[in-house]
Amino acid sequence: MPAPAAPRSLAAAAPAGKAKLTHPGKAILAGGLAGGIEICITFPTEYVKTQLQLDEKANPPRYKGITWSVTAAPCSAGDCVKQTVRDHGIRGLYRGLSSLLYGSIPKAAVRFGMFEFLSNQMRDEQGRLDSTRGLICGLGAGVAEAVVVVCPMETVKVKFIHDQTSPNPKYRGFFHGVREIVREQGLKGTYQGLTATVLKQGSNQAIRFFVMTSLKNWYKGTVPLAPQTTLVVPLAPQPPLGTAMVFPSTHSLFLMAQLLGMEENKYQGDNPNKAINPFITGVFGALAGAASVFGNTPLDVVKTRMQGLEAHKYKNTWDCAYQIMKHEGPLAFYKGTVPRLGRVCLDVAIVFIIYDEVVKFLNKVWKTD
């Protein structure tokens, strides 16, 4: 007589297929292209944000409106655009674009290249990356781009924009500006505010990649359960003794899937290679960008002050933060939030859309498996 069959259990993490990895070389190429296109679209909002952050109360402010107020910030931003166009024409809103364009391509290339390199090392045996590891990889990517590209690029950009507000601008172009900065201040002059930049970029990318990884895992159904979690599949009623071996019925499997809120055989980790529509990617990117804005705008304000032409007023990053708090109050740390929010949401959405689409194309023409 055959022994009664024991209940059968299936591991929740049982994979339907291994997730495809992105070669760092593809990430560098796709990231650089995405970064270059994005900055050409969004630079005017970056210009306005930087102008508002440099518009300290002690000057007194050049622009009408209260720059730290969420409701009044659009007035300040609008007045900034109005004065810039009046004094310098439409091209004035693109002053400093060259320095940012020269930096945006390598910045995005380093960011995505480092992220894919780190994530490829930290994925599980099925090629999946959970949100916590996504945060760590994003942090590493942010620190790398800050040291290699962002700090010198942002320092030059801020000095260019700040130079325009002076009665007699002295920088005639990107290379002339860099040459003058290095001649007057040495190489150190292009690395002002390094600590603030590392903190800002590290937290920026950690937040963005954490949110993107979480949302993508949710969309694809690859959110990992606890390692010891199992799904106990009920057996069909026991047939008479002497008949064939018992297996779970299709009905019982489907019933269990319904109880878990999934379709038949849609266990967690079902389809890590599920394609994501560009529109969905853009929405996820905008959400990730918004989260990073509210998470680290204070660091962005400190970084901007440390890289301005009046950075000599501050002993270091911590002194800069202390001086802002002492003389302008805590709300000063959120100057430029509204224009930055609009720029960053659009920025991150565009970058992730272009990046994903270029990677899809490269996967077809560049075989790395």
Number of C-alpha atoms within 10 A of each C-alpha: 6 9 8 10 11 9 12 12 12 12 15 20 21 13 18 16 13 16 19 13 16 19 19 20 16 23 26 25 21 27 28 24 20 26 25 21 17 21 21 15 13 17 20 22 22 21 23 24 24 24 25 24 21 23 18 17 13 8 8 8 15 16 19 14 18 18 28 20 18 13 11 14 21 18 16 25 23 16 17 22 21 14 14 18 14 11 9 12 13 14 11 19 20 17 19 25 23 16 22 23 20 14 24 27 23 21 27 28 27 25 28 25 25 24 27 23 19 19 24 19 12 17 16 13 10 16 17 24 25 18 20 15 19 26 26 21 27 30 25 21 28 30 23 20 25 26 16 14 20 25 25 24 21 26 27 25 28 24 21 26 25 20 18 18 14 9 7 8 12 13 18 9 14 18 12 11 19 23 15 15 19 13 11 10 11 12 14 11 18 20 20 25 25 22 18 27 30 22 19 25 28 24 21 27 27 25 25 26 27 23 23 24 23 21 21 20 22 14 16 17 18 24 23 18 14 9 9 8 12 14 15 14 18 17 18 14 10 12 10 7 11 9 10 9 12 15 15 15 14 11 13 14 19 17 17 18 18 14 10 13 11 15 14 15 13 17 25 22 25 20 19 24 17 14 10 14 11 16 11 15 23 21 19 24 27 25 21 26 29 21 18 24 25 13 14 19 20 21 23 25 26 24 28 24 27 29 27 23 16 12 17 12 12 15 10 17 21 12 14 21 21 16 14 18 14 10 11 14 11 14 13 20 21 22 27 30 25 22 22 25 21 17 25 24 22 21 24 25 25 24 25 24 21 22 24 19 18 18 20 16 13 18 15 8 9 12 8 11 8
